[in-house]
Amino acid sequence: MFDRADRGDRAILVHLETRDESRREDLSEFNELVSSAGVEVCCTATSSRYRPEPKYFIGKGKVLEVRQLVADHRADVVVFNHALTPSQERNLEALLQCRVLDRTGLILDIFAQRARSFEGKLQVELAQLKHLSTRLVRGWTHLERQKGGIGLRGPGETQLETDRRLLGQRIKQIVSRLEKVRKQREQGRQSRRKAEIPTVSLVGYTNAGKSTLFNAITGAGVYIKDQLFATLDPTLRKVSVDEDVNIILADTVGFIRHLPHDLVEAFRSTLQETSEAHLLLHVVDATDEDRDARIDEVEAVLEQIQADRIKRIQVMNKIDVDGIEPRAEIDADGFARRVWLSAHTGEGLDLLRFELARFFRQEMIVGQIKLLPAQGRLRALLFELGAVTHETIDHSGHFLIELRIARKDLQRLARRENIAVDVLMPVAAA
């Protein structure tokens, strides 16, 4: 065993080049993550293997080389640019005689620094506890009382088992509190639906400029900085993109390659703002050499949170860096697939506002529908969606309902009630 340092600011970085695409990581992005965490980097050790070594992830010879670097630089922690198994982490700590942190633990640490709201702190703690629960080691063995014999019989619970029990209890408490927050968020979404205000969610790779764009459109003044995960807690603002079109714009946490599963699970209530949005603005750093790979990573996370079917506009940001002219790319259906702009200088923002207004004018279906008295459940669901603008009853007892509903909500309702969309499609009111 070894004494863990009170601080972990001095770090040795370890990066492994491997042919396994599923485990491959970007070294430049790793350096940005470490910088965002406020770590003092002593040096970086790189290695190349066909596949990771099961016991130490890197070869034992490289581990001994890293141990010498730890001693030479008096480092507090060794940070790996990869996800380590609990056994690999324990084996490395035993041989290196210092704390070992993997990529997941590093991202969790950054999230813990960024969380400001009550919900955000709970979500980060939940993800940390789930990650920690697989990494408990035999500590405090001097307190064990399971040895038997006179004076050695205890309550029958080792410290490891106590830690697991306490972790389980805390996780249950956090899940319960987050469930209350989730219900509050759902009430807010219902209120917005009743007010007929569509939601537009900003998504994208971290540090693509989502918060800068959010500020440029809304004037909200949320925190922005040129670092990964500068924004963690979601922010929503009502904004008018044209005289007759209002939207709720949501700024959400950025995505990253191999986003830890525990984080996705913990932030599911926050990401629900994305999965239930009417439209997604996928913000892309147009100057990034790896932008296509970044786009694929975002698409993978959207699929993971079941938001991949939502229509989206790619916002190619930072065009001022390369001197690109602002423009909008329109497909054959008249839908804007890409808008090129600079959130920093404001170039192209008018194009984005125009396309947003045009999209929601096309997506809102206005008309009248006739329901039978036996279709009371369907009528109630329309009221719940806030889609009913006026209702009368004719001489036959039919409900004549005037609707203003998003096409997406109409299609979702049709699937939920197993009804053909054309049956629900309203006609122009006489």
N, C-alpha and C positions, 0 to 999 in steps of 0.2 A: 504493500500500500504506500501511498505518498500523500503529502499535505497539499491540498488544493490551494492555490493562491487566492487571496481575497479579491484580486482584480484579474482580468484576463485581457489586458490591453495590448500586450506584446505577443505577436503571433508569428508562427511559421506557417506558410501556406503550402499545401500539397495538391498538385494537379496531375492527373493520370490521363495520358493519351491512349485511347483504346479503339479498336476497330468495331466494337459493339456500339452501334448507333444509339441503342436505347439507353446506354450509360454515358454517352459522350456529352461533355459540357464545354462551355465557352470560357476560356481563360480570362479574356478581357471583361466579360460580364462578372466573373468571379471577383476580379479586382474591384469592380464597381460595388458589388455587394459588400465586400470587406470595408471599403471606404465609407459606405453608407452606415455601417455598423459602428464606425468610429474606432476601428482597430488600428494599432500601429504595426505595420508589416515590417518584420525584420528581414525576411528573405523568402523566396519561393523555390520550392523543390519540385521538379517535374520528372516524370517517369513515363515509360511507354511499355505497354504489355498487350498481348493479343487479347487477353481477357483478365479481369481482376482476379487476384489471388484470394482463395476462400478465407484464409485465416487472418491476414493483415491487409487485404485489399491490394496493397502494393507488396513487392517482394521483401523478404526479411532483410536483405542487404540494404535496400533503400530505407527501410525503417531504422536500421542502425545508423545510416547516414543522417537521417532526420534527427535522431536522438543526439548526435554530435552537434548538429546545428542548434538544437534547443539549449544544450549546455554552453555553446560558444556565445549565443546571443541572449542567454538568460530569459528565454521566452516563457510565457505563462501558459500558452495554449497552442495546439496544432490544429489548424482548420483544413479540412478536406473539401475539395470542390466536387464532392460526390455524396450520395446517400450511403451510409454505412449500416450494416446490420448491427444489432446490439452486441453480438459476440465479437465482431470485428472491432467495435469501439472499445470493448473491455480488453481485448488482447493488445490493442495498440496502446492503451493507457498503461497497462502493466509493463510493457517493454519501453515506452517512451518516458515513463515516470512523470507525466504531466497530463493536464486535461486535454481531451480530444473532442473536437466539435465537427460534425459533418455539415453538409450544405443545408439540410433541413433545419438543424439546430441554429445555424447562422440566420436563416430567413425568419425563424421564430423569434430570435433575439431582436432583429430589426423591427418586426411587427410589435414587439413588446415596448420598444422605444417610441414608436409612432402612435400607439393607441392613446386617444385622448378622451373619448366618450365612455360612459359606463358600459354600454354594450360592446364597444370595441375591446375594452380591457377584459371583459368576460370571455369574449370569443378567443382572444389570444391566450388567456389562461387555460381555456379548455383545450386548445390545440397543444399547448405546452405539456399539460398533464397527460394527454393521450400519448404524446411522444415519450414522455418520461416513464410512463407505466411499463413500457417494454424494455427499459434500461435500468431498472432497479438492480443493484448489486448487493451482495452480502456485506452489510456494514454493521457496526455496533455489535459484533459477535460477543463482546464481553458482557452483554446484557441478556444473552440467551439463557433460558431456564428450562431447557428440554433434555438436560443430560441425565436426569434421574439420580437417585441416591439421596441420602440424608442432607437436607438443606439445599438441594439443587433442583427440587421439583418446583416448577413455576406454573404460570397460567396456560402453558402449552402453545404459546404464540411467539414465533421469532420476530425480531425487529423487521425483517423483510416482509413477513406476513402483515405486520402492523402497518407498515408503509403502504402496502397494497390496499389494505382495507380503508385507510384514511384517504388515499387517492381516489378510490371508488366512491366514497361518500362525498368528497368535494366535487367530483365530476357530476354526480347526480344533482347536487345543489346548483351548479352552474347551468346544467341542461334545463332545470326547472325554471331558473330565472330568465334564461334566453327564450324559453317558450312563452313567457309573459310578454317579453319584448316583441316576439314574433306576432303575437295577437294584436299588440298595439300598432305594429306596422301594417297589419292586414286591415285594421280599422281605418288607418290613414289612406290605404289604397282604395278602400270602398268609398271613402269620402271624395277622393279625386275622380273615381268613376261616376259617382252621382253628379259631380260638378261638370262632367263631360270634358275633362281636361286630360288629354293623352300624355303618356310618359315617354320621354326619350332618354335612353341611358347611354352614357359614354363608356366605352370599353376599349381595351387596347393593352399593348405591352407596357410594362412599367417604364416611366420616363419618356413616353412618346409625346407628352404635352397635353394630356387630358385636362388637368386642372387649369393650365394656361388658357385653353380653349373655353373651359367652363367660365372662367373669370371674364374672358373677352365677350362672351355672349350675355352673361347675366350681370356682370359688374359686382359679383359677390365678394371678391377679395379673399378667397380661400388660400391657404398656405401653398406656395409653390417653391420648389427648389430643384436644381439640376442634380438629382440623386434618385436612386431606386427607392420605390415605395414612400415617396414624400407624402402622399395622401393615403390614409388608411380608412378613416371613418367616412362613410358616405354623406354627401351633401345634396339636398334637393332645393331647387328654386323654381318659382313660376316665372316664365318669361314670355313676352309677346314677340313672335317672329313676323307677324303682320297684323294689320288692323283687326282682322276677324279670326286669327289663329293664335291661340295661347297653348303653351305646352308646359309640362313639368320636366325640367332638365335635371338628371341625376348624375353626379360624379362619383365613380366607384373606384375600388382598389384596383391597381394595375395587376396584370398577369405576368407570369414569368415561366421560362422553360422548367419543366418538371416541378410545377407548383405542388408543394406537399399535400398529400391527400387529406391529412388531418386539418390543414388550413381550409381547404375547400369545404370540408364537412362543417367546421366550426363557423365559417362565414356564410353558410347556406342561407340564413335569414336575410343577411345583407345582400347577397347575390340574387336573392329573389326579386329585388328591384329590377335586375337585369332580365331575369327569365320571364317576367310578366310585363315588360315594357312593350309599347306599341311599335317602337323603332329603336334600332341600335345605331349609334355613330361609332364606327370602329376607327379610332385614331391611330394613324401609322406615322412613324418618323420616316419621311420620304428620303432623308439623307443617310439612313442606316444601310450599310452594305448588306446586312443580313435581313433586310426587311421582309423578304418572302418567307424566310424561316420563322420570323417573329409573327407574321400573319397566320401561319399554320399553327403555331403554338396557341394563339388566342382562339382560333377556331376549335382546337381540341378542348380547351377549357369550356367554351360555350356549349360544345356537345356534352361535356361532362355535367353541366348544370342545366341541361335540357333547354338551352336558349338558341340552339343552332337553326331552328325553323323561323325565327323572327327575322323580318326583313332588316337589312342594314345598309348603310351608306359608308363607304370607306372615305375617311377624311385624311388626305395626304398632307400632313403638317410639315412645318419648317421649310417651306419652299424658298424663304428669303435667304437661306444659307447658300443655296446653289443658284439663286437668281432665276427660278422657274416662274413662269407666268401663271397667275390663278386661272382656273378653268373648271368646268363641270363636264363630266363624261356621262352622256345619256344613252341608255340601251334602246333596243328596238321597241320596247313597250312604253317608252317615254319616262322610265324610272332612272333617277340619278344613281349611278353605281359608284362614282368617285367624284370628290370635290377636292381640288388642289388649293391650299390656302396657307397662310401663316398666322397662327394664333398670336404670335408675338407682335407682329407689325399691324395686323388687322386686314392684310390683303386677302381678298376672297371671302371674307366673312359675309358680305352681302349676297354672294352666290349661295352660300350654305343656308342662310335665312330664307332666300327665295325658294330653294329646293325643299326645305322643311315645310314651308307654307303650302307649296304645290302638292307635296306628298299627302298631307293631312286633309286637304280639300278633296283629293281623289279617294282617300281611304275611308272617309266618313260617308256612310250610307244614310240618306234621308228619304223618308217616305211613309206610307201607311200600310198596316197589316191588319187582317181580320182574323180574330180568334174565336173558336167556339166556346160556349160556356164550360165544356168539359176540359178545356185547355188552361185551366186556372193555374196549374204549376208552371207552365211556360210563361204565362202572363206575369207571375210573381218573379220569375228569374229575370225577365226584361226590366221590371222595376228595380230589382236588386242591382242590375248593371247600370242603372241610372240612364237607360236608353229611351225611356218614355217621356215625350214632351207634351203630349195631350191624349186624352182618352174619352171616348163617348160610347154609348150603347145604342144599337139600332133597334128597330121594332121587333126583330127576331131574337133579341137577346145576345147578339154577337158583340164582341168587344172590338171597336174600331180604334186602333192604337197608332198614333203618329210617333215614329221613331227617329232618333238620331244616334246611330251606333257605329262603332269602328268595325270595318270588315273583318278584322281579326277576331273581335269578340263575337260577331255573328257566326263565324265559322266554328269557333270553339263551342258556342251554345248548340249549334247543330250537331256536332260530334257528341256532346254530352247527352243530348236528348235523343240521339239516333234519328235525326230528321234530316232530310235532304235540304241543302242550303237554299235551293230555289224555292222551296216551300216557305221558308222564312223570309225570303227576299222581299222587302217592302216595295210597293208601287207608288208612283207619284200621287199625292193626295189630291182629290178632286177639289 
